[in-house]
Structures are given as structure tokens and as C-alpha cells.
Amino acid sequence: MAAYAPDNKSRYKTAGAEFDGQIEPEDAKQLVADLRKAFASDKTRSKRWRVQQLKAFDRMLDECRAEFCEAMFQDLHKHKFEGYVTEISLIKSEIHECLKNLDKWMAPTKKPNTLLNIPCWSSTQRDPLGVVLVMGAWNYPIQLSLAPMVGAIAAGNCIIMKPGSYAKASSNAMARLVNKYLDPDCIRVVEGNRKVTGALLEEKFDKIFFTGSGYVGRIIATAAAKHLTPCALELGGKSPCIVDSSANLTHAAERIAWGSFLNGGQTCVRPDFLMVQESVADEFIDVFRATVKKFYGEDPQKTEFFGRCINDSAFNRLADLVEAHKDNIVFGGRKDASEKYIEPTMFDFGSDIEAFSKQEVMQDEIFGPLFPTVRYKNTEEVIQFVRNLPTGKPLALYAFGTDSNFIKSIKTRTTSGGLCINDTIMHLSNHHIPFGGVGSSGMGSYHGKYSFDCFSHEKAVLEKSPFLDENILFKYMLSCRFPPYDSTKQMLIGIAGNPMLEPLINYPIPMLRNLAKLLLVYLVLRLFGYRLTSA
């Protein structure tokens, strides 16, 4: 059942009917203005509204699961179970994490005080940002559009969300269903062409959250800079996969094959290329070939568990790469333009790492089921190669091995948005750790509490009491900051500003803090003439 009735006062072209998400460029200004008015009403600040929206969100995912999964299948040939596991279930996990912790996240957090400020109360509290723009991606069209909205709702914002337009069926489904289930005064999903996107970017938002390519990310950041709007950019790049000689090869092959060819290879954190230690390279390639066959059969085109390219342009780009490197194919290489099908394909470029770095397939993120491979001699070669990728710091890095020195080197001498040791992609499923890029692969992070933080401002709060400030116990000390500064004031300020004394007023042992409070009460009572006498 829908959470909200149709808005019969809509200013948009669908007035008098359910808002279907379709807008024209000229609608953008009014749409943002309407959401600013809603935010100014303080409606979204209440815990009640946030919980209500999150529960309606969860109900939508349950009641409309089949519709969402069918849309993903139409767009990407994504199996319905895979669509649920890799998209819908992750959003539900985010929702439940927010509902479980919302009280704690919304509550002020007590902070230590400084001697210069006592008596006082110091804390931080999370304020909603206002009206935020979430721009989804087409490759995981449901998850990458709706998951950021969970944190934005939990933090108390009004939201405009524009899905990735290439995934047309998924975009249409979200526009219809989100605008039906969630509060249309505060949350809108809109569809439209690039002119609509451009019109939205002309408006001032309090944050823009974008998932997509680095090229478009730069356009977003440039538009946001005009308004000094902060951005979270979830981009991509070439995520390395490294197999050390100490790795369990079967274990590694299963996880790498799954991560590489999941969603037809159209995953921003997929293992983009392989570096395998030369002493185990031949054996690993054989195991990897057998694993892919086990997963997808003799002809992956016939299995329901392998995806398709999102459109003809993506197919043609990948097909060109296959042709450019056909002499290096280990297995795969078949393609079918009528289905936008590219077979899972592995390339072997030997052991010349410098030549490997110059190959066409290594100049940009592949974003498809192609897996170029090079053999390396030692870990130092790997470290230097990863540090000098043409696409910059990777969004993810995967390393397989059991040798402690190898693992330590990868952990401490490489930089990436996320790191998995002996697995691929699964760090995204843990909402207790942040997901995001670094450098060229993105800025900002989200998932779980990190999503709440992403869409809120941590405000510093210092509270004081005139009654205590004017008390004889504190008045002179606190007035030392006011001119004129005689020698006594200068001495006292110097003492109070000494960081060595700060632990004394923020001592971590509760009993001593309570004793200090009792002493303060006793001194105040004495000041007013009270005496403690025995009977």
C-alpha cells in the first residue's frame, strides 16, 4: 500500500495524477524551491518523520521486489536472485542499521572541556544539510541510486534523486515507486535528459552525491564549485588484483572470477586487471579457466547468470578492445552484437610489465568482462606499478596470499579506496566500514553511520551558564581573558592554557569526576553560608 496519496496540487506536468518523475529543464528551479520550503518547515528534522520514511522505504523494497528485479533484468540481463542479493538486500541492510541506531546518531555527543572554558558543557550534534541531490548510476541502478538516499533520509534532508538514465527500466521503476511510497513534499525522484541534469546542476544544493565516471565527476564538481556546494563523488578507476605465490590458487580463482564477471563485468570495484607471481602464473591461469567454466558453463551466453552490456556503445567499446588484443586471448573473446554480449575473456601479456602498462586495455577502466593479466617477479614491482597507474589511486585493491611480508607490504605501501585481502568486492557488504574512493577514484564515503555523517553536519556546541560564570569561584578566572591584561591575568591565562593540565578536568575515571562534582557543590554551599555539622 502506498505511503502517500497523489499530490493533486503538483506544479509539474503530471498535475492531477501521480508524479511519474518526468520533468523538463524549466521545472528544476521550482522543484528545488519547493523542497527548500519543505525543509524550512522543519518537517524532516523530527525523528518521527525519519523513522516513518525509512519504514516506508523498507516496505517498498519488500512489496516491489519483483518489479525492481524485473527492471534490472531488462536493463542488464541481471538474474533476479543476483539483483536481490547485490542490490536490494544491501539497501535493506542500510535501512535496518539506520533504524537500529538513529536515536544514538541523532543524540548530542559529549566532548571533553578545556580549563579556559570551565564550567561548561561541550558536545557535538549532527544537523541535516538541507536539500541534497543524489545522482545514481546505471550499472547497479537500484542500489547505487537508493542506498545513498537511506543516509540522506536518516540525517533529515530533503532529496532530489536522479537515477542513471541508461538503465531505463530501473529508472522508470524508481521514479514511479519512490514517488508513490515516500513523502513527495520532501523526496522526489526525477527523470530527464542531459538538459534536465544540466538544469539541476545550475541550482544550489547543500550537497551533491554522485556515482559514475571520473569524466562526469569533474563536470559535477565544476558545477558545484559555483555554489561552493560540497560533493561526495563515488568514481572508479583500475582496481588491481594481485596473486602472490603464497596464495591458495583455487580459493583465489573463485573469488576473482566472481568479482571480475559479476554483472557482466560492469562493477566499479571489479578486479580490473591481474598481476600474478610468475612462479604460479601458469597454474593459476589453468585454475582460473576451469573456474569460469564451472561458473558459467561451456557457453556463458546461454546461462541466465551472466549479464549483458548496458547499450550498443558499451558493447562496441569492449568489442574493439577484444579485437585490439586478440593475439593475447587465453580464453573467451566471442561476442554477439544482437544481444550486446561479450564473453568472459582473459588476456595474457607475459612478464614485460612496462609493455603491459602501455597496452590499450590498460589506459582506462575496462568496465566489462575483460581480464588482462601480467606476470611479476617480486612484490616491489607490484607496489611501483600500482603507485603509478595512469588512472590514479584505485577505488579498490585485491591481494591474495598468506605470506605476512607480502600482506604487510600491500597494506602499508599502497593507497586505495578500499582493500580486500583474500577476497574481492565483499568489503561493500559491511556497513560498519566506509566505502569510497581516494584521489582520482573519488572523495567522501558512505554506508551505515558513514552515510548518516555524509549527509549531516557535525556542529560544535559549547554551553555556559551566566549563574556559574558570575559565581565568585569562577568569575575572576574567567574574566582574565578580558583586557586590560595585568601580570596576574597573564600568569593565570598561561596556566589555564597549559595542555598538560587538561587531563585533570577530563579525567577518565568516573569516580574521580563524581568526587570533583561533589567538591564543587560543597564549595558552592559554603559560599552561601551552609556548614556541614555533626548532630
N, C-alpha and C positions, 0 to 999 in steps of 0.2 A: 504494500500500500504506500502511496506517495506521502512524503512528509509535508508537502506544501501544495496548495491548490494553485492553478494557473493564475498569473498576475494579469488581471484584466485592465490594469492601468499602465501597461508597458508602453514605453515611448518608442519601442523598436518596431520594425516592420511586421512583427508577429503579434501585434496588439490584438487582444481579444482571444488569443489562443495560447497554448503552452509555448514558452520561448524555446526555439529549437537551436539556438546558438548562432544562427546566421546573422551577421551584421555587415554593414557597409563601412568603408573608411570614415565617412562623416559621422557615424554613430559613436566612434571611440571617445570623443571628448565628453559627450553626455553620459556615457556609460561609466567613465571614471568619476565624473561629478556625482552621479547617483550613489556610487559606492562610498565616496568620501562623506556624503551626507549621512549614509547609514553608519559609517564608523564614528562620526561625530556624535551620534545619538548614544554612544556607549553600549549599544546592544551587544557587541561582540566581546566586550570586556568581562562579562559575567561568566562565572564557572558554569552556570546552568545552560547558557547558550552553547558553550563549547562542548559540554557533555552531550547535549541534545544532538548537535550536528555530527559528532563522532559516532554516536549510536545509529543515527540515520545513515551515515556513510557505511557502517558495517552491515546494516540491513540491506542497503543497496547492493553490496558485493555478494551477499548471500542470495537475494531474490533475483538478481540479474546476472548471476554467474554464467548461465548458459548463453545469454545474449552476448556478453563480453567475449567469451571463449569462441563463439562462432565468428565474431568480428575479427579476432586475431587470426583465426584460420583463413578467413577470406583475404586478409592483408598479407600474411606471411607463411601460409601453409603450416601454421603452428598447431601441433596436436593439442587437443583440449585439455588433456591432463598436464602437459607441459605449460600451457597457458595459465592454468590454475597455480601450479607449483612455483613457476618463475615470476609470476606477476601478481595475481590476485591474493594468494596466501601471504605474500610479503607485505602487501598493503594492510591486510587484516592484522598481521603481527604488529605493524606500526600503530594501528588504531588501539589495539589492546594494551600496548605498552604505554600509550598516552593516557588512556582511561585509568590505568592502574596507578600512574604516578602524577596525575595532573595536580592533585592537592599539594604535593610536595614541591613540584616545579613552580607553581604559582605563588607559594608562600615566600615571604622575605627570608633571606639567608643571613644569619647573624655573622658579623665580621669583628675582628679584633679592633681595639681602640689604641689611640696614641696618648701619651702623657700630656701633650699640649691641649688635648680636647676634653679630657675627663673633667666632670662627669658627663657622659654622653652615651648614646646608643648608635652603633654603626651597623649598617646592613646593606644588602643589595636586593633589588626586586626586578623582576622581568616585566617590561612593558611591551604590549603589542606595537608593531611598527606602524600599522595603518592599512593602506591599500597596497597590495602586492600583486605583481604579475608573475605567473608561473607559465613557462613555455616548455611544453613537453617534447618528447622525441618519438620518432616513428618506429624504432627498432624493438623497443619494449613499450608499445604505445599506451597500455593501461598503467603499468607500474610507474614508468618514468613521468607520467602526467599526474597521476593521482597521489602517489606516495608523498611528494613534497607538500601537497595540499593538506595532508594529515597534520604535519607540523605547523603549518600556517594557521589552520583552524585551532589547534590546541593552544597556540600562542595568542589567539584572539584577534586575528586580522580579517579584513575583507579581501576577497580574492577574485582576480580575473585569471582564468586559465585558458590558454590556447594550446590544443593538442598538436602533435606533429601531423602536418597536413598530408604527407604521403600515405599514411595508414588511414585511408578514407573511411573504411567501415568502423574501425575502432574510434576514430574521431567523431563520427556521427553518433555512435552509441553513447559516448561520454556526454556529448552535447545534449542529447535527449534526456539521459537518465540522471545526470548530476543536477541539471536544472529542474528536474522533477522531484528529486529526493531531498536536496539541501535547500537552505534558505535563499531564495532568489534575490532578496534585498541585499544580501551581503556576499554571495558567492555566485559567480557566473562563469560558465564555460562558453567560449565563443569560437566560431569557425569563420574562415575567410581566407582570401588570397594574400599575396605578399603586400599588397597595398593596405590591407587591414592590419597586418603585422607592423608595417611602417607607421601607420596612423597611431597604433597603440604606443609605439616607441617614442612618438612625439610628446606623449603625455608624461606628466611627472608621477612616478610611483615611489613608494617608500622602500621597496626592494624589488629587484628583478631576479628570478631564479630561472636559469636557462640550462637545458641539457641538449647537447648537439655537437656540431663540429667546431673546431677552432676558428675556421673562417667566419662562420656566422657569429661565434662568440665574440670576435673582435668588433663586428658590427653592433652587437648588443651593448658591449662595453662603451663604444664610442657614443652611442645614443644616450646611454645612462649618464655619461660624464657631463652632458649638457645640463643635467639637473642635479648633479652630484648625488645620483642615486646609487647606493651600494648594490653590488651584484654577487650572486653565487653562480659560478659557471662550472658546470659539470661537462667536461670536454672529453678528450680521448688521447690518441697517440699510439705509438707502437709499444705494446706491453711485452717485454721479453719473457721467454720461458727457458730455464737453464736446467739441464740434466747432468749432474755430476756422476763420476764413475762409481760413487758410493751409493747411488740410488737403487731402490728396488724397481727394476725396469717395468715389470708388469703393472705394479701399483701406479707408477708414474704414467705409463701409456694410457691407462684407463681414464685417469683424471685429465690428462692433457687432451686426449681425443674428445672427451665430453665437453670440455671448456672451449676447444677450438671450433667445433662444428655445431654446438648448441645454437639454435635459432638461425641455422644456415650460415653460421659464422658472423652474423650481424649483431655483435655484442661489443660494447665499448671497452670492456675489460678482458676480452678474449685473449688468449696467448697468441700474439700476432706473428711471432717467429720463434724458432727453436735454436738454441745453442747447446749442443750435446758433446760431452767429452769424447775425444777421438777414440779412446780405447774401448768404449762401449757403443759407439755410434752405429755400427752395422747391426749389432744385436738389437739395439733399441728400435731401429727402423723396421726390422722384421717384426718385432713385437707390436709396434705401433700399427703396421699394416694389418696384422691379424686382428687387432682390437677394433679398428674401424670396420672391418668386415663383420666382426661379431655384433657390433652396434647397429649397423645399417644394412647388412646383407651384401650379397654379390652385386646388386644394383640398387644403390641408395635412392634412385629416382622412384622406385616402386614402394619404398617404405613410407608409412604415414608419420614417421618420427623425424623426418628430415625436412628442413624449411626451404623456402624459395626466396629469390631476390625480391626486394620490395617493388622494383619497377624496371623498365627496359634500360634506363640509363645506368642503373647499378649493375645489371646483367652485362651490358656491353663493356663497361669499365673492367669488370673482372674477367670477362672473356678475352679481352685484349691482353691482360696480364698472363693468362694461361698460354696464349699464343706466343707472347714475348719470351717465355721461359720454358717452352715445350721440350727442349732438349734436356732439361733438368728434372723432368717429372719422374717421381718414383712410382706413384700410383695415382689414379684419378685422371682428371683432365677432360672428361666428357662434359658436354654442355647441350642444352636444348632451349633455344630462344623462345619457343612457343609456350614453355612453362616457366621461363625465367629460372631455369635450373642450372646450377654449376655443381659438379660432382666434388665431394671432398678430395682435395688434391694436395699431395706432399711433394715438395721440391728438395733436391739435394744439391747444394752448391759447393760441396767439397770442404777443404780446410783453409782456403785463402780468405781470411776474414776481411782484409782490405777490399778485395774484389767483391765480396759479398755485400759490403756496405754500399757499393755503387750500383747494385742491381736495381732495376726499375721497381720491383716489388718491395724494395726496402726504403723507398723515398717518402712514403706516406702510409698512414694507417690503411690496412687492407680492407677491413670490414666485409669479409666474405670467407668462404670455406677454403682458402688457400693457405698453405703452411710451409713457408720457406725454411730451410734447415742449413746450418753450417756447423762444422766440427771445430772444436777448440782444443788447445793443448793444456792450458793452465788457467786457474781462476783469475789471474791478473789480466789476461786477455779479455775475459768476460767483463770484468769491472770497468776497464777502459772503454770497451765497446758500448756498454750501457750508459756510461757517463757522456758519451759523445754522439748519441743518437740525433739524427737530423731533425726529428720532431720534438726534441727536448725531453724533459723529465717525464717518465711514463706514468700513466694512470695506475697501472698495476705491474707487479713483478712477481714471477713464479719461479721458485727454485726447488729442485728435487735432489735430495741426498741425505746421508746420515752422518757424514764427516763433520765434526764440530767446527773445525777450522774453516771449512767451506761455508757452512751456515753463518758463522760469525762474520766472515768477510762480506757476504751478501747483505746481512742485516745492518752492518755498521759502515760500509763503504759505498753503498748505493742509495739513491733517493728515488722514491716513487710515492704516488698517492696512497697505495696500499701494497702490502707484501704478504704473500702466502708461501709458507714452507710446506712442501709435500702435498699441495692441493692447488686447485685453480678456482677462481670466482667465488668460492664459498664465504669469503670474508664479507660479501654483501649481505649475506643472510643473517648476520649477527648484528642486531640493532643496538648492542651495547658498545660497539666501536664505530668510529666515524667513517663515512665513505665520502671521498672527494679527491680531487687532483692536487698537483703542486706544479707551479710554473706553467708551462705551456699546456699541461693536461687539466688545468682548472684552478679555481680558487673557491674557498669555502667548503663546508662539509655538512652532511645531514645523516639521518637515520636515528630513531629513538630520541633521546634527550638532545642530541646534536641538532635534530630538526627543530625542536622547540627553541633552542638557542639561536638557530639560524634566522628564525622569523620573529625574534624578540630582541629588545634592547636591555642590557644589564645596567640598571640605573643605580648609582651610588646614593645612599641615603644616610645623612648624619642628623640625628635628632638631639636637641638640647632642651633644657628646662630653665627658664628665667629664675624660677624659685631656687634651684640649686646653684645656678651661676652667681646669683646675688648673695648666696649664703656666705657667712663670714669664713667658712672653711676654704672656700674656693675663690672668692671674689678678687682678692689681691693677686693671686697667682694667674687667674685668667685675664686680669687687666694688664698684665705685664706686656702683652702684645701691642698695647696702645701707647703712642708717644705722649710725652717725652720719655726717652729711654735712659733712665739713670743707671748707675753701675749695678744696683741691686736687681733691677729688671733684667739687665743684660745677663747677669750671672744666672738668674733663675730660668730664663728662656734657654740659656745654654745647657743647663742641667736637664730641663724638660725635653729638649731636643736630642738628647743623647740616646741613640738607638739601643745602647746596652741596657737601658732601664725599661724598655718596652715590655720585655717578658714578665716583669714584675706585676704589671697591671693586666696581663693576659695569660696568667699562669694556667697551665692546662689541667691542674688538679682541682676538681670541683670543690672538694672540701675546703681548700685554702681560699678559693674565690668566695665561698659562702662565709667563711670567717671574716674576710675583708669587708663583706657587706654588713655583717653584724657589727663590726667595729665602726663602720661609718654611721650606722643607726645609733650606736651608743654615743658617738661624739655629737651627733645632732641633738640627741636627747639631753646631753649635758649642757649643750649650748643654750637650750631653752629652760635650764634650771632643774631638770629632773635628776634625781640621785637614786642609785640602786643601794638600798639599805637592807640589812638583815632584820628579820622580825624580832 
